[in-house]
Amino acid sequence: MTQELRVAVVGAGRMGTDHIIRIRDRMQRARITAIVDIDEEKARTAVQGIEGAQVYTDFVAALESGDIDAVVVVTPGFLHEQVLLPTITKGLPVLCEKPLTPDSESAWRVVQAEVQADAKLVQVGFMRRYDAGYREIQEAVRSNAYGELLALDCEHINPAVPDSYTGRNLIDDTVVHEFDGVRFLTGEEVTSVAVRAGKRTPLAKEGLVDPAQILMTTESGVRVSVNTHVAAEYGYAVTTRASFVNAHVAVGTDQVTPGFEERFVDAYDTEIQEWIDGCLQGEVTGPTAWDGYAAAACCEAGVRAVENPGTEVPVKLNAKPALYS
Ligand SMILES: NC(=O)c1ccc[n+]([C@@H]2O[C@H](COP(=O)([O-])OP(=O)(O)OC[C@H]3O[C@@H](n4cnc5c(N)ncnc54)[C@H](O)[C@@H]3O)[C@@H](O)[C@H]2O)c1
């Protein structure tokens, strides 16, 4: 067994830099051997202080270098597939920041590539699965400690979003975390999505429903509501209140931070360390390409729901391949 994982990080932007610093300074049993960014200057800045790491502007050159055991993809979502497919073909594990890809059709191609390779190599960066509070709720659901789970009431508050942010971004970039979170907490697929609009904040982007309420149902009928507010200015907050038959469990309610990096720092650290240790054991244990595909299918329903407030839109999923059972 390899004792130290040699990692290539593709994309040295905001999140990529966060992961590079994390692996460089806090992770055990891994070192960065390649940083890839189409913007060479960004890669050169990010590589400073990392002994022996090479800079690339082309991912394939890094992949062919023979100097990497695993890949972390942190480019914009529409570019993930072009890194994932050759990495799967090469048989290397890859942690792909969310979203897996921007739509279910391309996500399904990634699933099919894994089925073809008969190997689960992709892990999607749904870090909430590594948050202590989320794990507490999931454990309560799994153990039936308080009886059946009846409802989840969530909040997702962002201090600001870019000018280009639209209703599609609300779903694909923001609520995508709740889609996966709900699937993780309940162990069920989301079956439908609806959106309710209400009073808008005076700070809302033009044409954007803000705040919005996203409603979901799951296979067994767990009712989910997610209140989003993405021009909140006062900070970042993510909360979940799980109502069981005999108790409720609330997480994140007293945490308002400047951004997601501070709110989920421990979750990101646990996510990456567990991924490294899994890779060294030859297995990928976190959210799979199937989870990424299912989240993409939820997002497609969500975007239609944003465009048609008040309409319940069903989530359409292909049959789950045996590889993910
Ligand atoms: N899990 C989370 O909480 C979380 C939070 C933020 C971002 N993300 C995800 O991380 C990813 C990156 O987001 P970001 O905010 O860091 O974006 P960013 O724009 O800050 O960084 C993207 C980087 O990719 C580089 N890049 C673009 N095309 C490339 C190519 N062909 N090859 C190599 N590099 C290329 C860019 O030059 C840039 O440095 C997205 O998928 C995003 O959704 C996840």
The ligand as a MOL file (V3000), in Angstrom:
LIG
                    3D

  0  0  0     0  0            999 V3000
M  V30 BEGIN CTAB
M  V30 COUNTS 44 48 0 0 0
M  V30 BEGIN ATOM
M  V30 1 N -18.2780 22.6520 -1.7700 0
M  V30 2 C -18.4250 23.9460 -1.6580 0
M  V30 3 O -18.9080 24.4290 -0.6560 0
M  V30 4 C -17.9790 24.8590 -2.7570 0
M  V30 5 C -17.8060 26.2040 -2.5060 0
M  V30 6 C -17.3610 27.0260 -3.5460 0
M  V30 7 C -17.1280 26.5020 -4.7900 0
M  V30 8 N -17.3510 25.1870 -5.0070 0 CHG=1
M  V30 9 C -17.1440 24.6140 -6.3440 0
M  V30 10 O -15.7540 24.6630 -6.6560 0
M  V30 11 C -15.5950 24.8360 -8.0600 0
M  V30 12 C -14.7180 26.0650 -8.2940 0
M  V30 13 O -15.3520 27.2040 -7.7530 0
M  V30 14 P -14.5000 28.5290 -7.4070 0
M  V30 15 O -15.4330 29.4180 -6.6750 0
M  V30 16 O -13.1960 28.1830 -6.7860 0 CHG=-1
M  V30 17 O -14.2440 29.1170 -8.8780 0
M  V30 18 P -13.0940 30.1090 -9.3520 0
M  V30 19 O -13.6040 30.7680 -10.5780 0
M  V30 20 O -12.6560 30.9630 -8.2060 0
M  V30 21 O -11.8690 29.1550 -9.7420 0
M  V30 22 C -11.8620 28.3210 -10.8660 0
M  V30 23 C -10.4220 28.1430 -11.3370 0
M  V30 24 O -10.4050 27.2130 -12.4280 0
M  V30 25 C -9.4720 27.6940 -13.3970 0
M  V30 26 N -9.7720 27.1030 -14.7020 0
M  V30 27 C -10.7300 27.4680 -15.5890 0
M  V30 28 N -10.6740 26.6600 -16.6750 0
M  V30 29 C -9.6780 25.7620 -16.4550 0
M  V30 30 C -9.1540 24.6700 -17.2010 0
M  V30 31 N -9.6570 24.3180 -18.3970 0
M  V30 32 N -8.1290 23.9580 -16.6610 0
M  V30 33 C -7.6250 24.2950 -15.4550 0
M  V30 34 N -8.0780 25.3310 -14.7070 0
M  V30 35 C -9.0940 26.0460 -15.2010 0
M  V30 36 C -9.6640 29.2020 -13.3520 0
M  V30 37 O -8.5530 29.8830 -13.9260 0
M  V30 38 C -9.8010 29.4380 -11.8500 0
M  V30 39 O -8.5390 29.6300 -11.2280 0
M  V30 40 C -17.0010 24.9410 -8.6560 0
M  V30 41 O -17.4060 23.6920 -9.1120 0
M  V30 42 C -17.8320 25.3700 -7.4510 0
M  V30 43 O -19.1950 25.0130 -7.5480 0
M  V30 44 C -17.7410 24.3610 -4.0230 0
M  V30 END ATOM
M  V30 BEGIN BOND
M  V30 1 1 1 2
M  V30 2 2 2 3
M  V30 3 1 2 4
M  V30 4 1 4 5
M  V30 5 2 4 44
M  V30 6 2 5 6
M  V30 7 1 6 7
M  V30 8 2 7 8
M  V30 9 1 8 9
M  V30 10 1 8 44
M  V30 11 1 9 10
M  V30 12 1 9 42
M  V30 13 1 10 11
M  V30 14 1 11 12
M  V30 15 1 11 40
M  V30 16 1 12 13
M  V30 17 1 13 14
M  V30 18 2 14 15
M  V30 19 1 14 16
M  V30 20 1 14 17
M  V30 21 1 17 18
M  V30 22 2 18 19
M  V30 23 1 18 20
M  V30 24 1 18 21
M  V30 25 1 21 22
M  V30 26 1 22 23
M  V30 27 1 23 24
M  V30 28 1 23 38
M  V30 29 1 24 25
M  V30 30 1 25 26
M  V30 31 1 25 36
M  V30 32 1 26 27
M  V30 33 1 26 35
M  V30 34 2 27 28
M  V30 35 1 28 29
M  V30 36 1 29 30
M  V30 37 2 29 35
M  V30 38 1 30 31
M  V30 39 2 30 32
M  V30 40 1 32 33
M  V30 41 2 33 34
M  V30 42 1 34 35
M  V30 43 1 36 37
M  V30 44 1 36 38
M  V30 45 1 38 39
M  V30 46 1 40 41
M  V30 47 1 40 42
M  V30 48 1 42 43
M  V30 END BOND
M  V30 END CTAB
M  END
